[in-house]
Structure formats: structure tokens, C-alpha cells
């Protein structure tokens, strides 16, 4: 069953997975003065899974990822990443994670290979392994043929893929992607996700992403919906959608009153909507022929709707996902992450 929560409780964490946890969060809180950006959240991420934080901009996603990646200190709570306490051993944690920020952080005056080599120096990758690792990560993101090209010549999608390659140079256990496809067109987003899923399989890496794109969250093995700093639901996309309920079939007919009466006589759950009758059924597409036969009047149009993540978000928050100014990791934090011991 999906694990759901009210606004004054944290979700119950499942421990039934045969895979070990690589991220463990308990009662994590972050306050900025009187404002609580992250409010006593708890969850875990299992080894090898793609885990998504889904929520609107300003919900607490980037604040959470900052704390997981040692860029911000929790006001309360505990975090362990790769078995390490984030507060007590931040340098060791950084050696076990890769991070792709919302904003591009590549040096566009350098080539793809030079950007990767610089990263290898920062992370103290053994010199005799650098060339092999560069070749490997470029192959994973399908940029091998562009290794000698300046980043300034790259498209937005190519630059994002190179940032993912860079984050893999030191062989992290967890790859954090903070709004990884923001600003990319749909086709480029789809191609980037092909790369991410392939590297999960080939490099055996755990992926933790934040997003406010519903279609992007569908790639995840599990989703945590966060809003106003609280996790309101956490489970697989399929389980979350299943909890919303049955499919709906909207029927427009020549006599909607008669159609509704006939459907009710046949035991269907039905309601009147603008333009026709709405019927709640399991497996809506398969039910259409029987519904058309049941109404007993000519049918003018049929629309089948299956629950979506938009419906899930609306169900748990009472509104559609909202757009606002994105949470941003300040430049000073990004610079500090680059400087501090990997």
C-alpha cells in the first residue's frame, strides 16, 4: 500500500527492500529565521534506485538536497549518505557523491576533456586512472566524439550531459541531480534521461533527483511528493496513481439524462458533468464497449482518463503544481563545494 501522511506527520519509512539504504533521513528540518523551509521529513533511498523529490518551486527540494550534499547545515534531524553521518564527516560524504546543480557550472573556455581533467584534480583521482575515467564517462553520456570541443560550442543539452559525466568522474555512490533538465526542450530532456537510466544500469549508481516536471518524475522508481517543506506522500509512481482511484470515462450522448439513468440501472458509479456523463470504472479503455451498449442512446464522443501524477499532486495538496521562482543554490555555496576537500 502507498505510504501517505498528513501535514503534521512524517511518512512511515518502508524497510522491506532487499537493497541496502544509501541515503537515510530522519526528522530533517531547516529553518531560516521564522521560516521553516524543510519540516521534520524522513525517508530513505535504496541502492541502485532512481528516487525523485517532486514538488513545486519553493517547496523545499533544493534546500533538502543542499543538506544532503553538505552545502547547508540542518537545524535539526539526522542524515546519513553512503553510511556516513553528513554532519560529522562531510568530507567523506563528498567523496561518495556527485552533484549536478540547477545552473551550469562548466568552464566554457575549456574543452569537454579539460573540464573533466580539472574535476579529476579537485577530487584527487589517481593520475594513472584519469584518462580511462574520462573515456568512460564520456561514453556513458555519448560525448566521446566531442571531447576536444570547447564547451562554449555545446548546446544546453550537451552541456548538461557533460555535467553529469563530470559528476561521475570520481565514481560516486550517489548522483544528485537538482532540477537536471530545467530550461531544456522536451526532446533533449528525453535524451538526457536515456543517458541517466543507462548510467544507472551500467555504472550501478543511485540517482536522487529533484523536479517539478511530472513526466520526469515518471522515470523514478519511487517518488516523494514535497510541498511547503513537508513530505505528503511517498511510493512508486504506479502505487501513488492507483491510490487516486478508478479510471474515468466521459460520454457525450444525444440524451445525457437517459444515459445516466441507464448506467445507474446497470450498477455503474456515474455523475453528470458538463457535456455528458462521467463513469468511474476499472480499466477504462476496456470498459468503453460495455458502456456504449449500456447507455442505450447514440454516443457522440468518448474520453478515457487514467490517473496521472498531476492528479496525485492535486489529491495530496489540494491544488495543481505551481510555478514560482526556483530555489537556487547560491554561487558562494557552489564555489565552497568545489574548494572543500573531496
C-alpha positions in Angstrom: 0.0 0.0 0.0 1.2 3.5 -0.6 2.6 5.3 2.4 0.8 8.6 2.8 0.9 11.3 5.5 -1.0 14.2 6.8 0.6 17.6 7.2 1.5 17.0 10.8 3.3 13.7 10.5 6.3 12.3 8.6 5.9 9.2 6.4 6.5 5.8 7.7 9.7 4.5 6.1 9.5 1.1 4.5 12.3 -1.3 5.3 11.2 -4.2 3.2 13.6 -3.5 0.3 16.3 -6.2 -0.1 18.7 -3.5 -1.1 20.6 -1.5 1.5 19.9 2.1 2.1 22.4 4.7 0.8 20.5 7.7 2.0 18.8 7.8 5.4 17.0 10.9 6.6 15.2 11.2 9.9 13.2 14.3 11.1 15.3 16.6 9.0 14.5 20.3 9.5 15.9 23.5 8.1 14.8 26.9 9.3 15.7 30.4 8.1 14.7 32.6 11.0 11.0 32.2 11.5 10.5 30.4 8.2 10.7 26.6 8.1 11.9 25.5 4.6 12.1 21.8 5.5 9.9 20.5 8.2 10.8 17.2 10.0 10.9 15.0 6.9 12.0 11.3 7.0 12.8 9.0 4.1 15.4 6.6 2.7 16.8 5.9 -0.7 17.9 2.4 -1.7 21.0 1.4 -3.5 20.6 1.4 -7.3 17.2 3.2 -7.4 16.1 6.4 -9.1 14.5 8.4 -6.3 12.6 11.7 -7.1 11.6 14.6 -5.0 8.6 16.0 -6.8 7.2 19.4 -5.8 6.7 23.0 -6.9 9.5 25.5 -6.9 9.9 26.7 -3.3 8.7 23.5 -1.7 12.0 22.6 0.0 13.5 20.4 -2.7 16.8 22.2 -3.2 17.1 23.1 0.5 16.9 19.3 1.2 19.5 18.5 -1.4 21.8 21.2 -0.1 21.8 19.5 3.3 22.3 16.0 1.9 25.3 17.3 -0.1 26.9 19.1 2.9 26.1 22.6 1.4 23.8 23.6 4.3 23.6 22.5 7.9 20.3 21.1 9.3 18.5 22.9 12.0 17.5 19.5 13.4 17.5 15.9 12.4 19.9 13.3 11.1 21.3 12.4 7.6 23.5 9.5 6.6 24.7 9.2 3.0 26.7 6.1 1.9 26.7 5.1 5.6 28.3 8.3 6.7 27.0 10.9 9.0 26.7 14.1 6.9 27.3 16.5 9.8 30.2 14.6 11.4 32.0 13.5 8.2 31.2 16.0 5.4 34.5 15.5 3.5 34.0 11.7 3.4 30.4 12.3 2.2 31.6 14.5 -0.7 33.9 11.8 -1.9 30.9 9.5 -2.2 28.5 11.8 -4.1 28.3 13.5 -7.4 26.2 16.7 -7.8 24.7 18.5 -10.8 23.4 21.9 -9.9 20.4 23.7 -11.4 22.7 26.3 -13.1 25.6 25.3 -15.4 29.0 25.3 -13.6 31.2 24.3 -16.5 34.1 26.5 -17.8 33.0 27.2 -21.4 36.6 28.3 -22.2 37.8 24.8 -21.8 37.1 21.7 -23.8 35.0 18.9 -22.5 38.1 16.8 -21.7 39.7 19.7 -19.9 36.7 20.3 -17.7 36.8 16.6 -16.7 40.5 16.6 -16.1 40.2 19.7 -13.8 37.5 17.9 -11.9 39.7 14.9 -11.5 42.4 17.1 -10.0 40.0 18.6 -7.5 38.8 15.1 -6.4 42.4 13.7 -6.4 41.6 10.9 -8.9 44.8 8.8 -9.2 46.7 10.1 -12.2 47.0 6.7 -13.8 43.2 6.4 -13.8 42.2 9.8 -15.2 42.3 9.1 -18.9 40.4 5.8 -18.6 37.7 7.5 -16.4 37.4 10.4 -18.9 36.8 8.0 -21.7 34.3 6.0 -19.7 32.1 8.9 -18.5 32.1 10.5 -22.0 31.0 7.2 -23.4 28.2 7.0 -20.9 26.8 10.3 -22.0 27.5 9.8 -25.7 30.0 12.7 -26.0 33.2 10.8 -26.8 33.4 12.4 -30.3 33.1 15.9 -28.7 35.9 15.5 -26.1 38.2 18.1 -27.7 35.4 20.7 -28.4 35.0 23.8 -26.4 32.1 23.8 -24.0 31.1 27.2 -25.5 30.2 25.3 -28.7 27.9 22.9 -26.9 24.1 23.0 -26.8 22.3 23.2 -23.5 21.5 19.5 -23.5 25.1 18.6 -24.3 26.4 20.8 -21.6 24.0 19.2 -19.1 25.2 15.7 -20.1 28.8 16.8 -19.7 28.0 18.0 -16.2 26.6 14.6 -15.4 29.8 13.0 -16.8 31.8 15.3 -14.6 29.9 14.3 -11.6 30.7 10.6 -12.3 34.5 11.1 -12.6 35.3 10.2 -9.0 32.9 7.2 -9.1 30.3 8.4 -6.6 27.8 6.0 -5.0 25.0 8.6 -5.2 24.4 11.1 -8.0 22.3 14.1 -7.0 20.5 16.0 -9.8 18.9 19.2 -8.8 16.3 20.1 -11.5 18.5 18.5 -14.1 16.6 19.4 -17.2 15.3 22.8 -16.4 15.5 25.0 -19.5 15.8 22.1 -21.9 13.4 21.3 -24.6 11.3 18.1 -24.3 13.3 16.1 -26.9 16.6 17.0 -25.2 15.1 16.1 -21.8 14.1 12.7 -23.1 17.6 12.1 -24.5 19.2 13.1 -21.2 17.1 10.7 -19.3 18.2 7.9 -21.7 21.7 8.7 -20.5 20.8 8.8 -16.8 19.0 5.5 -16.9 21.8 3.9 -18.9 24.4 5.0 -16.5 22.3 3.7 -13.6 22.4 0.3 -15.2 26.0 0.4 -16.4 27.7 2.2 -13.6 25.4 0.8 -10.8 24.8 4.2 -9.4 22.0 5.6 -7.2 20.2 8.7 -8.6 18.5 11.2 -6.4 16.7 14.0 -8.4 14.5 17.0 -7.6 12.0 18.1 -10.2 8.7 19.9 -10.7 8.1 18.1 -14.0 5.5 15.4 -13.7 6.7 13.5 -16.8 10.3 13.5 -15.4 9.1 12.0 -12.1 7.7 9.1 -14.0 11.3 7.9 -14.6 11.8 7.3 -10.9 11.4 4.0 -9.1 9.9 5.9 -6.1 8.7 9.5 -5.7 8.4 11.6 -2.6 5.9 14.5 -3.0 7.0 17.5 -1.0 5.1 20.7 -0.5 5.6 23.6 1.9 8.6 21.7 3.4 6.7 18.5 4.2 6.6 15.1 2.5 2.9 14.4 1.9 3.2 11.1 0.1 6.0 8.6 -0.9 5.8 5.5 -3.1 6.2 4.2 -6.6 4.5 6.2 -9.4 2.2 3.4 -10.1 1.1 2.9 -6.5 0.5 6.7 -6.0 -1.7 6.8 -9.1 -3.6 3.7 -8.0 -4.5 5.3 -4.7 -6.3 8.1 -6.5 -8.9 5.6 -7.7 -10.5 4.2 -10.8 -10.2 5.4 -14.4 -13.0 7.7 -15.6 -14.8 7.6 -18.9 -16.7 10.7 -20.1 -19.5 10.0 -22.5 -21.3 12.7 -24.6 -24.6 11.4 -25.9 -27.8 12.7 -27.6 -29.7 12.3 -24.3 -27.4 12.5 -21.3 -30.2 12.3 -18.7 -31.3 9.0 -20.2 -27.7 7.8 -20.5 -27.0 8.5 -16.8 -30.2 6.7 -15.7 -29.4 3.7 -17.8 -25.8 3.5 -16.5 -27.1 3.7 -12.9 -29.6 0.9 -13.5 -26.7 -1.2 -14.7 -24.8 -0.6 -11.5 -22.2 1.9 -12.7 -21.0 4.8 -10.5 -21.8 7.8 -12.6 -22.2 11.5 -12.3 -23.3 14.3 -14.6 -20.6 16.6 -15.9 -20.6 19.4 -18.4 -21.2 17.8 -21.8 -22.2 14.4 -20.6 -21.8 11.6 -18.1 -18.7 10.6 -16.2 -18.4 6.9 -15.3 -15.9 5.5 -12.8 -14.5 2.1 -13.8 -11.5 -0.1 -13.7 -9.5 -0.3 -16.9 -11.4 2.4 -18.7 -10.3 1.6 -22.2 -11.6 -2.0 -21.9 -14.9 -0.8 -20.4 -15.8 1.5 -23.3 -17.7 -1.1 -25.4 -19.9 -2.2 -22.5 -20.6 1.4 -21.5 -21.7 2.4 -25.0 -24.0 -0.6 -25.1 -25.4 0.2 -21.7 -26.4 3.8 -22.3 -29.0 2.8 -24.9 -28.7 6.1 -26.8 -26.4 7.3 -29.5 -22.9 8.3 -28.2 -21.3 11.4 -29.7 -17.9 11.3 -28.0 -15.8 9.3 -25.6 -12.9 10.3 -23.4 -10.9 8.0 -21.2 -8.8 9.4 -18.4 -6.4 7.5 -16.3 -5.0 8.9 -13.0 -1.8 10.9 -13.5 0.9 12.3 -11.2 -0.9 15.7 -11.7 -4.0 14.1 -10.2 -1.8 12.6 -7.4 -0.4 16.0 -6.6 -3.8 17.7 -6.7 -5.1 14.9 -4.4 -2.5 15.4 -1.7 -2.0 19.2 -1.8 -5.4 20.4 -3.0 -4.0 22.3 -6.0 -2.0 21.8 -9.2 1.7 22.1 -9.1 2.6 25.7 -9.0 5.3 27.7 -10.8 7.4 30.3 -9.0 10.9 31.4 -8.7 13.2 28.3 -8.4 15.1 27.6 -5.3 18.7 28.3 -6.2 22.0 27.1 -4.7 23.9 30.4 -4.1 27.1 30.8 -6.1 29.1 31.0 -2.9 27.9 27.6 -1.9 28.9 26.1 -5.3 32.3 27.6 -5.0 32.7 26.3 -1.5 31.7 22.8 -2.6 34.4 22.9 -5.3 37.1 24.1 -2.9 36.4 22.0 0.2 38.2 18.6 0.5 36.7 15.9 -1.7 
